[in-house]
Amino acid sequence: MANISDYIQQLVGSAAGNVEIPSNLKDQILGGLSSSIMGSLTQTATKAGGLDEIKGLLTGKADAATSSITALAGNLFNNNVLSKLNLGSLAPALSALIPGIMGKLSGFLKDQDGDGDVDINDILLSLKGNSGAAAGILGAATSILGGLLGKKK
């Protein structure tokens, strides 16, 4: 299974294929969509209850359209990418891609360790990879888990 960062990039590329993006901005926009989604997951992992929110979204138990993670991804994309580009009527079409991409993340998280349920081990195993963004979520999740278990730094 691909790590989550690679999977998000695939979903972004697929979703954006239906939108006519100027070729000189395509890499910036696709990268911005991917990094906004990863950023929302990373930021969510660092807050209280965040891992449960991520688990709900990635297992399909939470509705991506109403998820605070989706809203945060949209805000990050609007503030960090769209506000810097003059895209006119294209901007809303690009923002509208985020809920669909987030919805397709449903089912990404599965029982990885064979114990019959999706738990913190499965989250950590799913987030492993060589990607810096995935490592950021993994680091945040590991830090929170260490704090919950009372490990000293």
Secondary structure as UniProt FT lines:
FT   HELIX           4..16
FT   TURN            17..18
FT   TURN            23..25
FT   HELIX           26..45
FT   TURN            48..49
FT   HELIX           50..59
FT   HELIX           64..66
FT   HELIX           68..80
FT   HELIX           82..84
FT   TURN            88..89
FT   HELIX           90..95
FT   HELIX           97..104
FT   TURN            105..107
FT   HELIX           120..127
FT   HELIX           132..149
//
